[in-house]
Amino acid sequence: MSETISRMATDVGGTFTDLVYFETDRTTGRQTVRTEKSDTTPPDFEQGVLNVIEKAGLSLAEISFFAHGTTVVINALTERKGAHTALITTAGFRDVLEIARGNRPDFFNLSYEKPAPFVERYLRQEIAGRMDYRGSETVALDLSGLPAIIDGFKADGVQAIAICLIHAYANPAHEKAVIAEIRRLWPEIAVVASHQITREWREYERTSTTVLSAYVQPTAERYLERLETGLRGGGYGGPLYIMQSNCGVDSLASTKAIPITMVESGPASGFWGAAELGRIIGEPNVLALDIGGTTAKCSLIENGQVSIKTDYWIERDRKSAGYPIMVPVVDLVEIGNGGGSIAWVDDFGKLHVGPQSAGAVPGPAAYGRGGLDVTTTDANLALGRINRDYFCGGAMIADMEAVDASLGALADRLGVSQQEAARGIVRIANANMVNALKLVSLNRGYDPRDFTLVVFGGGGAMHGVALGQELGVGKVVVPRGAPVFSAWGMMMSDLRRDYFVTRLMDGTDVAGLDGLVSEMGAHAMAQFGKEAVAAEAVKLQPLVKVRYRNQEHSVEVPLVAGTIDAACLAQLAQDFHEIYEREYTYRLDTPVEIVGVHLIASAEVGKLQMLPQPRTGAVLQDAIKGTRLVDYATEGVHQAIIYNAEQLEPGMRFDGPAVIEDPGTTIVIHPDNGVSIDDFGNTHITIGGRSA
């Protein structure tokens, strides 16, 4: 009798909620993969998750692993739909949020206004007590005024409290005392302290992070509780994991306590999936691009490692400095270009694409839901790149009359034909995405030609080859299950937590560094122990934050495994010089100093193992659906062979011009590019090379 293991992951995006389901037969080794999409359902996002499970016809009682990614945190922040939040800080630091940084992007704008703080001044209260940067108490903590502060917060209808005291990263004793007293005085209030989120310095960034975490905590907690209730009510009895912004998953309880860690949970899973895919197919250096309905996101993966940083900002653009969030987030660039991005003409007659999006409702004009604006999807339909008779995998009839009307209105404003307008939309969308890919590669000292471009999301395969040609990469890979690849990436993720501690020391301080790494390792192991994770299953990877003496910022340098001794620190300094030079193009003959340590702690929790796809002996001719004229926007109109993605098998090869139609996406193969299907069902497109 066969034994099966069933895993499921769901990802809530701005337009669609995605599902991936894997069933592995332990006896035969055969894997069954199912994917599904349904509309995202704001503000009750958990309903969209339950809807897509129902649409897929799956039984939750048979699932052994469930992972979930969501945009609920970033949505609450950008839409200002969080809790009424107050702040308690050290005496004299009430206005840290107001002062912020002098990093205004619109530097010569004399009328520039800083972003408004999430906590108004009357809700920012101070208490006496002080630590220094080494963690020594210089002023004793005075909690005598706290009851009056709490009474004031109650009167003002406060729903969440953030606590951020000066130098709590070095010694959180005062913060722990404050949070304990608040819980005694007001047990039902949501409260979070900075040391629970980060132990890095920089008061403004730490305060902002704590405030934003408190701001979203009640919203995120309610959402996760409703999701858990719905899943348990449907029969799911296994552990529930939530995707984090650091490319790992974490337990539901841990995420509810510090929900700000899932601020970029959706994109993170896709990029981790790209890194794992690169490992499987032998491509460790990857440029990953996720094109969804609303945005396009990209990240660079070097030697199989996804870059994680804490210098993350929301709402930062050419006119606003935005808000910092000092939590581990995958290093990515995000732009407002997706399938639903709206094309528009400015007052000077110039065509733009995005960042506004038609979303799921009303959606592109082709949806026939009353949308009047032409989108990137509409342009691809008009050019024959998307099959109007197989729109959304045949689940929807494309309203081509609405497409012609919206595209015609835009073309009239530009004074060009509809075909030229559609070509212009595709070209501009591609240019926007190429610029984003250059920001994570060329702008950081990497040559895109040394990387393989992995594209996913509903729109990745549509534009991937054109972007690869522009960047000069040798190969573009479209993963199997590309439309729901972010959900797939969750099942490849480990239980992971990133720990950051700031502690200044000389670059030759062996005892200091060894002590800090040991201290952080013990703390990580204790936390994993509380999750019933065996000590031997936990992997620890320390990275050291190093800088030249008297500089402001640092770079991360991996610590070579083994004993921390003088030779180890000498190697650390040498590696630092090389990493610094690659990043900034020069190095200095100056002593280095250690700023702190970043410790990655991870453990496998039912990680999916990919198996080769079966070969039935089918021939390529069986996968051909027919031919049609396709306008490639940059290479003109060509007669393209249309292939059914579901009938392509490992080992099959062919050349462009071609189009591969999958129920959830369309792979556009430009002329003179070769295509091959690998053992796992992924599509490899060789740029400028024939398949043979």
C-alpha positions as CSV (number, residue, x, y, z in Angstrom):
1,M,0.0,0.0,0.0
2,S,1.4,3.4,-1.0
3,E,2.1,6.2,1.4
4,T,1.7,9.8,0.3
5,I,2.9,13.1,1.7
6,S,0.8,16.1,0.8
7,R,2.1,19.7,1.0
8,M,0.3,23.0,0.3
9,A,1.4,26.6,0.1
10,T,-0.7,29.7,-0.6
11,D,0.5,33.2,-1.5
12,V,-1.8,36.3,-1.3
13,G,-0.8,38.9,-3.9
14,G,-2.3,42.3,-4.8
15,T,-4.4,40.8,-7.5
16,F,-4.5,37.0,-7.2
17,T,-4.2,34.4,-4.4
18,D,-2.0,31.5,-5.6
19,L,-1.9,27.9,-4.5
20,V,0.6,25.1,-5.1
21,Y,-0.1,21.5,-4.0
22,F,2.5,18.7,-4.1
23,E,1.7,15.1,-3.4
24,T,4.6,12.6,-3.2
25,D,4.1,8.9,-3.3
26,R,6.9,7.5,-1.1
27,T,6.5,4.0,-2.6
28,T,6.7,5.0,-6.3
29,G,8.5,8.3,-5.9
30,R,5.9,9.9,-8.2
31,Q,5.0,13.5,-7.6
32,T,1.6,15.1,-8.4
33,V,1.6,18.9,-8.7
34,R,-1.5,21.0,-8.8
35,T,-1.7,24.8,-9.0
36,E,-4.7,27.2,-8.8
37,K,-5.4,30.9,-8.7
38,S,-8.4,32.9,-7.5
39,D,-9.0,36.6,-6.9
40,T,-7.6,38.2,-3.8
41,T,-10.4,39.3,-1.4
42,P,-9.6,42.5,0.5
43,P,-10.1,43.3,3.3
44,D,-10.9,39.6,4.3
45,F,-7.7,38.2,2.7
46,E,-8.1,34.8,4.5
47,Q,-11.3,34.2,2.5
48,G,-9.3,34.3,-0.7
49,V,-7.1,31.6,0.7
50,L,-10.1,29.4,1.6
51,N,-11.6,30.1,-1.8
52,V,-8.5,29.0,-3.7
53,I,-8.3,25.8,-1.6
54,E,-12.0,25.1,-2.4
55,K,-11.5,25.9,-6.1
56,A,-8.6,23.4,-6.2
57,G,-10.9,20.7,-4.7
58,L,-8.4,19.8,-2.0
59,S,-9.1,18.2,1.4
60,L,-7.3,20.0,4.2
61,A,-7.5,16.9,6.4
62,E,-5.1,15.2,4.0
63,I,-2.5,18.0,4.1
64,S,0.6,17.4,6.3
65,F,2.4,20.8,5.6
66,F,1.0,24.2,5.0
67,A,2.9,27.4,4.4
68,H,1.4,30.9,3.8
69,G,2.7,34.2,2.5
70,T,0.6,37.4,2.5
71,T,0.6,41.1,1.8
72,V,-1.6,41.9,4.8
73,V,1.3,43.7,6.6
74,I,2.5,45.9,3.7
75,N,-1.1,46.6,2.8
76,A,-1.9,47.8,6.3
77,L,1.1,50.1,6.2
78,T,0.6,51.6,2.8
79,E,-3.2,52.0,3.2
80,R,-2.9,53.3,6.8
81,K,-5.3,50.7,8.1
82,G,-3.3,49.7,11.2
83,A,-4.0,50.3,14.9
84,H,-4.1,53.6,16.8
85,T,-0.6,53.5,18.1
86,A,1.4,55.2,21.0
87,L,5.1,55.3,21.7
88,I,7.0,55.2,25.0
89,T,10.6,56.3,24.8
90,T,13.5,57.6,26.8
91,A,13.3,61.2,28.2
92,G,14.6,63.6,25.6
93,F,13.9,61.3,22.6
94,R,10.2,62.0,22.1
95,D,10.8,63.6,18.7
96,V,13.1,61.1,17.1
97,L,10.4,60.1,14.7
98,E,9.9,63.7,13.7
99,I,13.6,64.6,13.3
100,A,14.2,61.4,11.3
101,R,17.2,61.6,8.9
102,G,18.5,64.4,6.6
103,N,18.2,62.1,3.6
104,R,15.5,63.9,1.7
105,P,15.6,62.6,-1.9
106,D,14.2,65.9,-3.4
107,F,17.3,67.7,-2.1
108,F,16.8,71.1,-3.7
109,N,13.1,71.3,-3.0
110,L,12.9,74.1,-0.4
111,S,9.2,73.2,0.2
112,Y,10.0,69.6,1.0
113,E,8.0,68.1,3.9
114,K,9.1,65.0,5.8
115,P,6.8,62.0,5.8
116,A,4.3,62.3,8.7
117,P,5.1,60.0,11.6
118,F,2.8,57.1,12.3
119,V,2.4,58.3,15.9
120,E,1.3,61.9,16.6
121,R,3.3,63.9,19.1
122,Y,0.7,63.8,21.9
123,L,0.9,60.0,21.9
124,R,4.7,59.9,22.2
125,Q,5.5,59.8,25.9
126,E,8.8,59.7,27.8
127,I,10.1,58.0,30.9
128,A,13.3,58.6,32.9
129,G,16.2,56.1,32.7
130,R,19.2,55.7,30.5
131,M,21.7,53.1,29.2
132,D,24.9,54.0,27.4
133,Y,26.1,52.4,24.1
134,R,27.9,49.6,26.0
135,G,24.8,48.7,27.9
136,S,25.7,50.2,31.3
137,E,23.0,52.0,33.2
138,T,23.7,55.7,33.7
139,V,20.3,56.8,35.0
140,A,18.0,54.4,36.9
141,L,14.7,53.6,35.4
142,D,11.7,55.4,36.9
143,L,8.3,53.8,36.3
144,S,6.4,56.0,38.7
145,G,4.8,58.1,35.8
146,L,3.8,55.0,33.8
147,P,0.3,54.6,35.3
148,A,-0.6,58.2,34.3
149,I,0.7,57.6,30.8
150,I,-1.4,54.4,30.4
151,D,-4.5,56.2,31.7
152,G,-3.9,58.9,29.0
153,F,-3.5,56.2,26.3
154,K,-6.7,54.6,27.4
155,A,-8.6,57.9,27.2
156,D,-7.2,58.5,23.7
157,G,-8.3,55.1,22.4
158,V,-4.9,53.7,21.9
159,Q,-4.9,50.1,20.5
160,A,-1.2,49.3,20.5
161,I,2.0,50.5,22.3
162,A,5.5,50.6,21.0
163,I,8.5,50.8,23.4
164,C,11.9,52.0,22.2
165,L,14.5,53.1,24.7
166,I,17.9,54.6,24.0
167,H,20.6,51.9,23.6
168,A,18.2,49.0,24.3
169,Y,20.1,47.1,21.6
170,A,23.0,46.9,24.0
171,N,21.0,46.2,27.1
172,P,17.2,45.6,27.0
173,A,16.7,45.5,30.8
174,H,14.8,48.8,30.9
175,E,12.6,47.8,28.0
176,K,11.8,44.5,29.6
177,A,10.8,46.2,32.9
178,V,8.6,48.7,31.0
179,I,6.8,46.0,29.0
180,A,6.2,43.9,32.1
181,E,4.7,46.9,33.9
182,I,2.4,47.7,31.0
183,R,1.1,44.2,30.8
184,R,0.4,44.4,34.5
185,L,-1.5,47.7,34.2
186,W,-3.2,46.9,30.9
187,P,-3.1,43.2,30.1
188,E,-5.2,43.3,27.0
189,I,-3.2,46.0,25.0
190,A,-1.0,45.0,22.2
191,V,2.6,46.0,23.1
192,V,6.0,45.4,21.5
193,A,9.5,46.6,22.5
194,S,12.4,47.3,20.1
195,H,14.7,44.5,21.5
196,Q,12.1,41.9,20.5
197,I,12.6,42.9,16.9
198,T,16.2,44.1,16.5
199,R,19.4,44.5,18.5
200,E,21.0,46.8,16.0
201,W,21.9,50.4,16.7
202,R,20.5,53.6,15.0
203,E,17.8,55.2,17.1
204,Y,15.5,56.5,14.4
205,E,15.5,53.3,12.4
206,R,14.9,51.2,15.5
207,T,12.1,53.5,16.7
208,S,10.4,53.5,13.3
209,T,10.6,49.7,13.1
210,T,9.1,49.3,16.6
211,V,6.3,51.7,15.9
212,L,5.4,50.1,12.6
213,S,5.4,46.7,14.1
214,A,3.0,47.8,16.9
215,Y,0.9,49.6,14.2
216,V,0.2,46.4,12.2
217,Q,0.2,43.9,15.2
218,P,-3.5,43.9,16.0
219,T,-4.4,43.7,12.3
220,A,-2.0,40.9,11.5
221,E,-2.9,39.0,14.6
222,R,-6.6,39.1,13.8
223,Y,-5.9,38.0,10.2
224,L,-3.7,35.1,11.2
225,E,-6.2,34.0,13.9
226,R,-9.0,34.0,11.3
227,L,-6.8,32.1,8.8
228,E,-6.0,29.5,11.4
229,T,-9.6,29.2,12.4
230,G,-10.7,28.7,8.8
231,L,-8.0,26.1,8.2
232,R,-8.6,24.2,11.4
233,G,-12.3,24.3,10.7
234,G,-11.7,22.8,7.3
235,G,-9.8,19.8,8.9
236,Y,-6.2,20.9,8.7
237,G,-4.3,19.4,11.7
238,G,-0.6,20.0,10.9
239,P,1.7,22.9,11.7
240,L,1.0,26.2,10.1
241,Y,4.1,28.1,8.8
242,I,4.2,31.8,7.8
243,M,6.6,33.0,5.2
244,Q,9.0,35.7,6.4
245,S,10.8,38.5,4.6
246,N,14.1,36.7,5.2
247,C,13.3,33.8,2.8
248,G,12.5,31.5,5.6
249,V,9.3,30.3,7.3
250,D,8.4,30.7,10.9
251,S,5.8,29.4,13.3
252,L,2.4,31.0,13.6
253,A,3.0,32.0,17.3
254,S,6.3,33.6,16.6
255,T,4.9,35.6,13.6
256,K,1.9,36.8,15.6
257,A,4.2,38.2,18.2
258,I,6.4,40.2,15.7
259,P,4.3,40.4,12.5
260,I,6.5,43.1,10.9
261,T,8.9,40.3,9.9
262,M,6.5,39.3,7.1
263,V,6.4,42.7,5.5
264,E,7.8,41.3,2.2
265,S,6.8,37.6,2.7
266,G,5.4,37.1,-0.8
267,P,8.4,38.3,-2.8
268,A,10.9,36.6,-0.4
269,S,9.5,33.1,-1.1
270,G,9.8,33.6,-4.9
271,F,13.4,34.6,-4.6
272,W,14.2,31.8,-2.3
273,G,12.5,29.4,-4.8
274,A,14.7,30.9,-7.5
275,A,17.9,30.2,-5.5
276,E,16.7,26.6,-4.8
277,L,15.9,26.1,-8.5
278,G,19.3,27.4,-9.4
279,R,20.8,24.8,-7.1
280,I,18.8,22.0,-8.7
281,I,19.6,22.9,-12.3
282,G,23.2,23.9,-11.7
283,E,22.9,27.7,-12.1
284,P,24.1,29.2,-8.8
285,N,24.2,32.8,-10.1
286,V,20.7,34.0,-10.8
287,L,18.9,37.2,-11.6
288,A,15.4,36.6,-10.4
289,L,12.4,38.5,-11.6
290,D,8.8,38.2,-10.4
291,I,6.2,40.0,-12.5
292,G,2.7,39.9,-11.0
293,G,-0.5,41.8,-11.7
294,T,0.5,45.0,-9.9
295,T,4.3,45.1,-9.5
296,A,7.6,43.6,-10.7
297,K,10.3,42.7,-8.2
298,C,13.8,41.5,-8.8
299,S,16.8,40.3,-6.8
300,L,20.3,39.0,-7.4
301,I,21.4,35.6,-6.1
302,E,25.2,34.9,-6.0
303,N,26.6,31.4,-5.4
304,G,23.1,30.2,-4.4
305,Q,22.8,32.8,-1.6
306,V,20.0,35.3,-1.4
307,S,21.2,38.7,0.0
308,I,19.4,39.7,3.2
309,K,19.6,43.2,4.6
310,T,18.0,45.4,7.3
311,D,18.3,48.6,5.4
312,Y,14.7,48.4,4.2
313,W,12.3,51.3,3.5
314,I,8.7,51.6,2.5
315,E,7.2,54.4,0.5
316,R,10.6,55.7,-0.5
317,D,10.6,57.4,-3.9
318,R,11.9,60.5,-5.7
319,K,9.8,62.8,-3.5
320,S,9.6,61.1,-0.1
321,A,12.3,59.7,2.2
322,G,9.8,56.9,3.3
323,Y,9.9,54.9,6.5
324,P,12.7,52.5,7.6
325,I,12.0,49.0,8.8
326,M,15.0,47.4,10.4
327,V,14.1,43.7,10.0
328,P,15.8,41.1,7.8
329,V,14.4,41.5,4.3
330,V,15.5,40.0,1.0
331,D,17.5,42.6,-0.9
332,L,15.1,43.5,-3.8
333,V,14.0,46.3,-6.1
334,E,10.3,46.7,-6.7
335,I,8.6,48.8,-9.3
336,G,5.0,49.4,-10.2
337,N,4.9,47.4,-13.5
338,G,2.8,44.3,-13.8
339,G,0.1,42.8,-16.0
340,G,-2.4,45.2,-14.7
341,S,-0.3,48.3,-14.9
342,I,-2.1,51.2,-16.6
343,A,-0.8,52.9,-19.7
344,W,-1.4,56.7,-19.7
345,V,-0.3,59.8,-21.5
346,D,0.9,62.9,-19.6
347,D,0.2,66.6,-20.4
348,F,3.2,66.6,-22.8
349,G,2.0,63.7,-24.9
350,K,4.5,61.2,-23.4
351,L,3.5,57.6,-22.9
352,H,3.9,56.0,-19.4
353,V,3.2,52.5,-18.0
354,G,2.4,52.2,-14.3
355,P,2.7,52.5,-11.4
356,Q,-1.1,52.7,-11.2
357,S,-2.7,49.3,-11.6
358,A,-6.2,48.2,-12.6
359,G,-5.9,45.4,-9.9
360,A,-8.3,42.5,-10.0
361,V,-11.4,44.8,-10.0
362,P,-12.1,46.2,-12.5
363,G,-8.9,44.7,-13.9
364,P,-7.6,45.1,-17.5
365,A,-10.1,46.1,-20.1
366,A,-10.1,42.5,-21.4
367,Y,-11.7,41.3,-18.2
368,G,-15.0,42.9,-19.3
369,R,-15.6,44.3,-15.8
370,G,-15.9,47.9,-16.8
371,G,-12.2,48.8,-16.8
372,L,-11.6,51.7,-19.2
373,D,-7.8,52.0,-19.0
374,V,-5.5,50.0,-21.3
375,T,-3.0,47.8,-19.4
376,T,0.1,45.8,-20.3
377,T,-2.1,42.7,-20.5
378,D,-4.4,44.4,-23.0
379,A,-1.4,45.4,-25.1
380,N,-0.1,41.8,-25.1
381,L,-3.6,40.6,-26.2
382,A,-3.7,43.2,-29.0
383,L,-0.3,42.1,-30.3
384,G,-1.2,38.4,-30.3
385,R,1.3,37.6,-27.7
386,I,-1.6,36.3,-25.5
387,N,-4.1,34.0,-27.1
388,R,-7.5,35.8,-27.0
389,D,-9.2,32.4,-27.3
390,Y,-7.3,31.0,-24.3
391,F,-7.3,34.0,-22.0
392,C,-6.6,33.1,-18.4
393,G,-6.2,29.4,-19.4
394,G,-9.7,29.5,-21.1
395,A,-11.4,30.4,-17.8
396,M,-12.3,33.9,-19.1
397,I,-13.5,35.3,-22.5
398,A,-11.3,38.2,-23.5
399,D,-13.4,41.3,-24.1
400,M,-11.6,42.4,-27.3
401,E,-14.1,45.1,-28.0
402,A,-13.2,46.8,-24.7
403,V,-9.5,46.3,-25.5
404,D,-9.9,48.0,-28.9
405,A,-11.9,50.9,-27.3
406,S,-9.4,51.6,-24.6
407,L,-6.3,51.1,-26.8
408,G,-7.9,53.2,-29.5
409,A,-8.5,56.1,-27.1
410,L,-4.8,55.9,-26.0
411,A,-3.6,55.7,-29.6
412,D,-5.6,58.8,-30.5
413,R,-4.0,60.8,-27.7
414,L,-0.6,59.7,-29.0
415,G,-1.5,60.2,-32.7
416,V,-0.4,56.7,-33.7
417,S,-2.0,53.4,-34.7
418,Q,-3.3,51.0,-32.2
419,Q,-0.5,48.5,-33.1
420,E,2.1,51.2,-32.5
421,A,0.5,52.2,-29.2
422,A,0.5,48.5,-28.0
423,R,4.1,48.1,-29.1
424,G,5.0,51.2,-27.2
425,I,3.3,49.9,-24.0
426,V,5.2,46.7,-24.1
427,R,8.6,48.4,-24.9
428,I,8.2,50.9,-22.0
429,A,7.1,48.2,-19.6
430,N,10.2,46.2,-20.6
431,A,12.5,49.3,-20.3
432,N,11.2,49.9,-16.7
433,M,11.9,46.3,-15.8
434,V,15.4,46.3,-17.4
435,N,16.2,49.4,-15.3
436,A,15.1,47.6,-12.1
437,L,17.3,44.6,-13.0
438,K,20.3,46.9,-13.5
439,L,19.7,48.4,-10.1
440,V,20.4,45.0,-8.5
441,S,23.2,44.0,-10.8
442,L,25.2,46.7,-12.6
443,N,24.7,49.3,-9.9
444,R,26.2,46.9,-7.4
445,G,29.2,45.9,-9.4
446,Y,27.8,42.7,-11.0
447,D,27.7,42.0,-14.7
448,P,24.3,40.6,-15.8
449,R,26.0,38.5,-18.4
450,D,27.4,36.3,-15.7
451,F,23.9,35.4,-14.5
452,T,21.0,33.3,-15.6
453,L,17.7,35.2,-15.6
454,V,14.9,33.2,-13.9
455,V,11.4,34.7,-14.5
456,F,8.2,33.8,-12.8
457,G,4.8,35.2,-11.7
458,G,2.0,35.5,-14.2
459,G,3.8,38.0,-16.4
460,G,7.5,36.9,-16.0
461,A,7.5,34.5,-19.0
462,M,5.7,37.0,-21.2
463,H,8.6,39.5,-21.0
464,G,11.5,37.4,-19.8
465,V,13.2,36.7,-23.2
466,A,13.0,40.4,-24.3
467,L,14.6,41.4,-21.0
468,G,17.3,38.7,-21.2
469,Q,18.2,39.9,-24.7
470,E,18.5,43.5,-23.5
471,L,20.7,42.6,-20.5
472,G,22.9,40.2,-22.6
473,V,22.3,37.1,-20.4
474,G,23.0,33.7,-21.9
475,K,19.9,31.9,-20.7
476,V,16.4,32.6,-19.4
477,V,14.7,29.9,-17.3
478,V,10.9,29.8,-16.8
479,P,10.2,27.5,-13.8
480,R,7.6,24.8,-14.0
481,G,4.6,26.3,-12.2
482,A,5.9,29.9,-12.8
483,P,2.5,31.6,-12.2
484,V,2.5,30.4,-8.6
485,F,6.2,30.1,-8.1
486,S,6.2,32.2,-4.9
487,A,3.9,29.7,-3.3
488,W,6.2,26.9,-4.6
489,G,9.2,28.6,-3.0
490,M,7.6,28.4,0.4
491,M,7.7,24.7,0.3
492,M,11.5,24.9,-0.4
493,S,12.0,27.2,2.6
494,D,13.6,26.3,6.0
495,L,12.4,27.5,9.4
496,R,14.8,30.5,9.6
497,R,15.5,33.3,12.0
498,D,18.1,36.1,11.5
499,Y,19.7,37.6,14.6
500,F,21.5,41.0,14.5
501,V,23.5,42.4,17.4
502,T,25.5,45.6,17.4
503,R,28.7,45.5,19.5
504,L,31.7,47.6,18.5
505,M,35.1,46.0,18.8
506,D,38.5,46.1,17.1
507,G,39.1,44.0,14.0
508,T,41.6,41.9,15.9
509,D,39.5,41.2,19.0
510,V,39.4,37.4,19.0
511,A,37.8,37.0,22.5
512,G,35.2,39.7,21.8
513,L,34.0,38.2,18.5
514,D,34.1,34.6,19.8
515,G,32.1,35.6,22.8
516,L,29.4,37.4,20.8
517,V,29.0,34.6,18.3
518,S,28.7,32.1,21.1
519,E,26.2,34.2,23.0
520,M,24.0,34.7,19.9
521,G,24.3,31.0,19.0
522,A,23.1,29.9,22.4
523,H,20.2,32.3,22.2
524,A,19.2,31.0,18.8
525,M,19.4,27.4,20.0
526,A,17.2,28.2,23.0
527,Q,14.6,29.7,20.8
528,F,14.5,26.8,18.4
529,G,14.3,24.5,21.4
530,K,11.1,26.2,22.4
531,E,9.7,25.2,19.0
532,A,10.7,21.5,19.7
533,V,13.4,21.6,17.0
534,A,16.3,19.2,17.8
535,A,19.6,20.9,18.3
536,E,21.3,18.7,15.7
537,A,18.8,19.9,13.1
538,V,19.8,23.6,13.5
539,K,22.4,25.2,11.3
540,L,24.2,28.4,12.4
541,Q,25.8,30.7,9.8
542,P,27.5,33.8,11.3
543,L,28.3,36.9,9.2
544,V,30.3,39.8,10.6
545,K,29.5,43.4,10.0
546,V,32.9,45.1,9.2
547,R,33.9,48.6,8.3
548,Y,37.0,50.8,8.0
549,R,37.7,52.6,11.2
550,N,35.8,55.9,11.5
551,Q,33.5,55.1,8.6
552,E,29.7,55.2,9.1
553,H,28.4,52.1,7.5
554,S,29.5,48.4,7.2
555,V,29.4,45.5,4.9
556,E,28.7,41.8,5.8
557,V,31.5,39.3,5.6
558,P,30.9,35.6,6.0
559,L,32.8,34.1,8.9
560,V,34.9,31.1,7.8
561,A,33.7,28.0,9.6
562,G,36.0,26.8,12.5
563,T,37.7,28.2,15.5
564,I,37.7,32.0,15.8
565,D,41.4,32.9,16.2
566,A,43.9,35.4,14.9
567,A,44.2,33.6,11.5
568,C,40.4,33.6,11.2
569,L,40.2,37.4,11.8
570,A,43.1,38.0,9.3
571,Q,41.1,36.1,6.7
572,L,38.0,38.1,7.7
573,A,39.9,41.4,7.0
574,Q,41.1,40.2,3.6
575,D,37.6,39.1,2.6
576,F,36.3,42.5,3.8
577,H,38.7,44.4,1.5
578,E,37.6,42.3,-1.5
579,I,33.9,42.7,-0.8
580,Y,34.2,46.4,-0.1
581,E,36.1,47.0,-3.3
582,R,33.6,45.2,-5.4
583,E,30.8,47.3,-3.9
584,Y,32.5,50.7,-3.9
585,T,35.3,50.2,-6.5
586,Y,38.2,51.0,-4.1
587,R,39.8,49.8,-0.9
588,L,41.7,51.7,1.8
589,D,44.9,50.9,3.7
590,T,43.1,51.5,7.0
591,P,42.5,49.3,10.1
592,V,39.1,47.6,10.2
593,E,36.7,47.3,13.0
594,I,33.8,45.0,13.8
595,V,30.4,46.6,14.2
596,G,28.4,43.5,15.1
597,V,27.2,40.0,14.0
598,H,24.4,38.7,11.8
599,L,23.6,35.1,12.7
600,I,21.4,33.0,10.4
601,A,19.8,30.1,12.2
602,S,17.8,27.6,10.2
603,A,16.3,24.1,10.3
604,E,14.5,22.0,7.7
605,V,10.8,21.5,8.3
606,G,9.4,19.2,5.7
607,K,11.3,20.7,2.8
608,L,10.1,19.6,-0.6
609,Q,12.5,17.5,-2.6
610,M,12.0,17.9,-6.4
611,L,11.9,14.7,-8.5
612,P,12.5,14.4,-12.3
613,Q,9.4,14.3,-14.4
614,P,8.4,11.1,-16.2
615,R,8.9,10.7,-19.9
616,T,6.0,9.0,-21.7
617,G,7.7,8.8,-25.1
618,A,5.4,11.6,-26.5
619,V,6.8,13.5,-29.5
620,L,7.1,17.3,-29.8
621,Q,4.4,17.3,-32.6
622,D,1.8,16.2,-30.0
623,A,2.4,19.5,-28.1
624,I,1.8,21.8,-31.1
625,K,-1.6,23.6,-30.9
626,G,-1.2,25.5,-34.2
627,T,0.3,28.7,-35.4
628,R,-0.6,32.4,-35.3
629,L,0.9,35.8,-36.1
630,V,2.6,37.3,-33.1
631,D,4.0,40.9,-32.9
632,Y,7.2,40.7,-30.9
633,A,7.2,44.5,-30.4
634,T,11.0,44.7,-31.1
635,E,11.4,42.2,-33.9
636,G,8.2,42.8,-35.7
637,V,5.5,40.3,-36.7
638,H,6.3,36.6,-37.1
639,Q,4.4,33.4,-37.7
640,A,4.9,31.6,-34.4
641,I,4.3,27.9,-33.5
642,I,2.0,27.6,-30.5
643,Y,2.8,24.8,-27.9
644,N,0.7,23.4,-25.1
645,A,2.9,23.6,-22.0
646,E,1.0,20.7,-20.4
647,Q,2.2,18.4,-23.1
648,L,5.8,19.4,-23.2
649,E,8.1,16.7,-21.6
650,P,11.8,16.6,-20.5
651,G,14.2,16.4,-23.4
652,M,12.0,18.2,-25.9
653,R,13.7,21.0,-28.0
654,F,12.6,23.6,-30.5
655,D,13.3,27.1,-31.7
656,G,11.6,30.5,-31.8
657,P,9.6,32.2,-32.9
658,A,7.2,30.3,-30.7
659,V,4.7,30.7,-27.9
660,I,4.2,28.2,-25.0
661,E,0.7,28.5,-23.5
662,D,0.2,27.5,-19.9
663,P,-3.1,27.9,-18.1
664,G,-1.6,30.5,-15.9
665,T,1.0,32.2,-18.1
666,T,2.3,32.6,-21.6
667,I,6.0,32.1,-22.6
668,V,6.9,34.3,-25.5
669,I,9.9,32.9,-27.4
670,H,11.5,35.5,-29.7
671,P,13.1,34.5,-33.1
672,D,16.5,32.9,-33.1
673,N,16.3,31.6,-29.5
674,G,16.5,27.9,-28.6
675,V,14.2,26.1,-26.2
676,S,14.7,23.0,-24.1
677,I,12.7,21.3,-21.4
678,D,14.8,20.0,-18.5
679,D,14.3,16.9,-16.3
680,F,12.1,18.8,-13.9
681,G,9.8,20.4,-16.5
682,N,11.5,23.8,-16.4
683,T,11.8,25.7,-19.7
684,H,15.3,26.9,-20.7
685,I,15.6,29.5,-23.4
686,T,19.1,30.0,-24.9
687,I,19.5,33.6,-26.0
688,G,20.8,33.8,-29.6
689,G,21.3,30.0,-29.7
690,R,19.5,27.2,-31.5
691,S,18.0,24.4,-29.5
692,A,20.1,21.7,-31.3
